[in-house]
Amino acid sequence: MKKKQKRKKPYLLFIAPGFILYTVFIIFPILFILYLCLFKWSGLGPMTFVGLDNFKTLFNSPRIAPTFWHALGNNLKYLLCVWFIITPVQFLLAYLFYLKIPFYKYYKLMIFMPYVISSTIVSFFATMIFNPSIGFLNEFLTNIGLSHLTGAWLGDPNLAFKIMIIIIIWQGSGSGMMIFYANMMDIPTEIIEASRIDGCSEAQRFWNILLPLSLPSCASIIVMSSIWALGIFDIPFILGGSSGGVSNSLDFVTMVFYRYTFGNVLNGKSDLGFGAAISVAMFIIIVIVTLVQNKILSKFEYDN
């Protein structure tokens, strides 16, 4: 009997480099974080095994737990803004461009352009605009005789979070808008023409055709934006500093992680083990939120 010839698997040579890099830089760090969260370690010297004490401290410590829960509350508040403010704004802009309003190509370019600018640069210029001493906004209000409207802006805990949302809408609405717009442009023209022949109004066409056929892209945008909302760092860090702004109005979990992991004047020495515990806790929260969202949004999927 002839021996069966072994099948060659040349594709393994193509997979191997990516697999090795992914394992070294993604899988191994994740496993190490899961291991590290059980220890107390400053990054130098021996590691001290503490079991689940890092998680107990995070959730129950009278000094740290209130900061963590407040920061998580800001994350969830921002998440609600993604669902009920930012995503609807993106969809409305895409719909206006779909209707081809006058100069829509120019507006589309102007709205999308901020998205390609780094969030760090956007945040830096925002601090220059809202700076109470040398900021453009206070200077402008003073020059037009409205000096009574000037204020601390980012130094006001009642305004800081709202200003951050406005900045995010200006800087990030272009991404979701383009996805929605591409989805609308992909709707078969036969369906739109048939609706016109049947005498559908623009409102009926919006509610019965465009909106239902845009739900799959809406689900994708919400999931991606929600993951980013729960891990936001750069914009609030630059606007409010590492302490989270006045009254912690711009404090988020990633900033709590930054302070306690690498240490600062307020929190003393760094603790990589405690920082790992924060990251693991946040990872679990992100997974739960994503699974719940997928479960809910799967009901709105439309089979094209």
N, C-alpha and C positions, 0 to 999 in steps of 0.2 A: 504493500500500500504506500502510496506517495504521501509524504508528510505535507500537511496543510501549510501553505505559504503564509507567513505572518504578514498581516496587513501593515503597510507603512503608514505612519501618521505624521506626515510632514507639517501639518497645521500646528503641531505642538511647538515647533520651532518659532512660529509666528506669535503664538500665545505666550510663550515662556517669558520674554522680556517684560511685557505688560503685567503678567501675573506676578512676577518677582517684585517689580516696583510697587504694585498695588499691595502686596503682602507686607513688604518692608515699611512702606510709608502710610498705610491705612489700617490693615488688619492688626499688625503687631502693636502700633500705638494704642489702638482700641483695647486690646487685651492687656496691655501694660497699665492703662488708665484704670481698668477694672481691678487690677491687682493693687495699684498704688492707692486707691481710695480706702484701703484697709489699713493704711500705715500713716504715721505722722513723720514727715520728712521735709526738711527745709531746702533740699537740693544738694546739701553737703553733709558729709558725715553719715553715721549709721541710720537705718530706717527703723522706726519703732512701731511694732504691730499694735494696733488699737482696735481692730475688728470693726464693728459698726458704730464706734463712738463718733466718727466724723459726721455720720448721718444724724445721730442723736443731737449733736451740737448744732447742726444746720437747722433742724426742725424744732428743737426744744430750748436751745440756749436763750436766756432772757436778753442777752446782748446781741446775738447774731440773728436769731430766728426772726424778730420783727423786721430787720433790714431785708432779709431774704424774702419774706412774704410780701413786704411792700414793693420790692423790686419785681417780684412775680406778678403782683397786681398791675403794675405798669405795663408789663409784657402783655397781659391779658387785655388790658384796656386798649393797647395799641392793636392787638389782634381784632378786637371789635371794630376798630376804625378801619382795618383792612377789609373786613366783611361788609360793613354798612356805609362806608364813605369812599375809601380809595378805589375799590373795585367798581362800584357804580359810576364814579367819575370817569374811570377809564372806559367803561362801556358807553357812557354818554358821548364822550369825545369821539370814540370810534364810530358811533351811529351818525354823528354830525358830519364826519368826513365821508361816510358811506352815502349820505344824502348829497354830497358834493356841494357844500355851501360855498359861497364866493370866497376865492383865495384859499381854498381848503388845502392845497398842496403846500402853500407857504406856512399856514398854521400847523400842519402836520409836521413839517420840518422843525419849526420853532419849539413845538411841544416835545418832540422826540430828542432834540439836540441835548438838553440837560442830562438825559440818561447816559450819554457817553462820557460825561464829565465825572471825574472821581468824586465819590461822596465826601471824601476828606476836603477837597477843594471847595465843594458846595458849602459844606459846614463852616469852613474858614471864612468865606465871604459872607455867610449869614451872620457870623459873630461880628463882622465889621459893620454890617448894616444895622444890627440891633444893639450895638454897643451903646450904653447910656451916655458916655462922655464924648466919644469921637464918631459915633455911628451916623450913617447917612440918613436914617429915618428920622431921628430926633432933629438933626440939622435941617432936613427938608421941612418938617413940621414947623420949626421955629421960623424959617425964612418966609413961609406963607402965612404967618400970623396965627398958627395953631399951636403955640408953645404949651398951652394947657393940656394938650393931648400927649405930650412927650412922657416917657416913662422908662423904667428899668428894663422892660421887655423880658429878656431871658432871666433877669433877676427877680421877676415876679412869679412865684410858684403857681399862680392862677393862669398865667399866660404861657409859661415855658413849654408845656406839653402841647398846647394848641399850635404854637409857633412851629414846633418840631413837625407836627402833622402837615402843616401848610408847606414846609420845606420839602418833606418827603413826597407830597403830591406833585409839587413843581418839578422835583428832580426825577421821580420814578414813575410817574403816570404814563410816560411814553412807551414803556415796555409792554404793559398790559394792553394799552390802547392799540398797539400794532398787532398784537395777537388777536384781539377782538376784530380789528379791521380786516385782517387776513381771513378770518373765519367768515365774516360777512361777505367778503368778495368771492369766497369759495361756494357760496350758496348758488345753486343752478339758476340761471337767468329764466329758465322755463317756468320755475315756480313763481318768480316775481311777476313775469308777464301774465301768467294765468290769474294771479291775484288782481292785477289791474283790469284784465278783461272781465273778471267777476264783479268788478266795482268796489273792491276793498279800499277803504280809506287808508291814509298813511298810518293812523293809530292802530287800525286793525291789522295792517301788515306788520307793524312793529310787535304787537302782543302775540299774534298767532303764527308768525313765520320767523322773523329775525330773532326774537328773544328765545323761543324754544330751540332753534338751530344753533344758538350761541352758547347753550348751557354746557356742552362738553368742554369748550375752551375756557368757560367761566370756572368750571371745576378745577381745571389744571392751574389756572392763575391763582385761585384762592389757596390751593394746597401749597404751591411754591411760595406765595407771599406770606402765608401763615408760618411756614418754617423759618423764613427770613425774619419775621416779626418776633418770633420767640428767641432768635439769636442775634438781635440787633445790637450793635456796639458802637460803630464809628461815629455816626451822627450825634447821638446823645453824649458821647464821650467828649467830642470837640465842643459841643454847645454848652455842656454843664460841667465839664471836668470829671476827674476820676471819682469825685465824691458824690456825683449824681445831681449837681445843681442845688439851688436853694430849696430847703425842706425836702431834699431827695426827689424833687418833682421830675427829674430826668434820670432817675436811677433804674437800671435794668439788671437782670440776673447776670448777664455777661460782665457787667461792671463790678458787681459783687464778687464774681469769680476773679476778676483782674486784681482787685484790692487785696483779697485774702490769699491769693496764690502767690503773688509776687511781692506783697507787703508794701506799706507806705507809712507815712507819718502817723496816721490814725490807727492802723492795725498792727504796727510793729513788724516783726520778721515774717518772711514768707513761709508758707506751708503748702507744699505741692500736694500732699496727701489730702488736705481739706479741699483744695481747689479741684482735685480729681473727683471728690465726693459731690461737689456742686455740679460739675460737668455731667456726671453719671445721672444725678437727679434730674437735671434739665433734659438730658437725652431721653429719659423715660417719659417725661412730660411731653416732649415733642412727639415721640412715637404714639402716645395715647391720643393726643390731639389730632395727629394725622390720621390714625385709624378711625377715630370717630367722624372726622370730616369725610373720609373716603366712604364710610358707611352711609352717611347722610347724602352726600353728593352723587353716589352711585344711583340713587333713585331718579336723578334728573338726567341721566345719560340718554342720549338720543342716537338711535342707530340710523346713520345716514345710508 
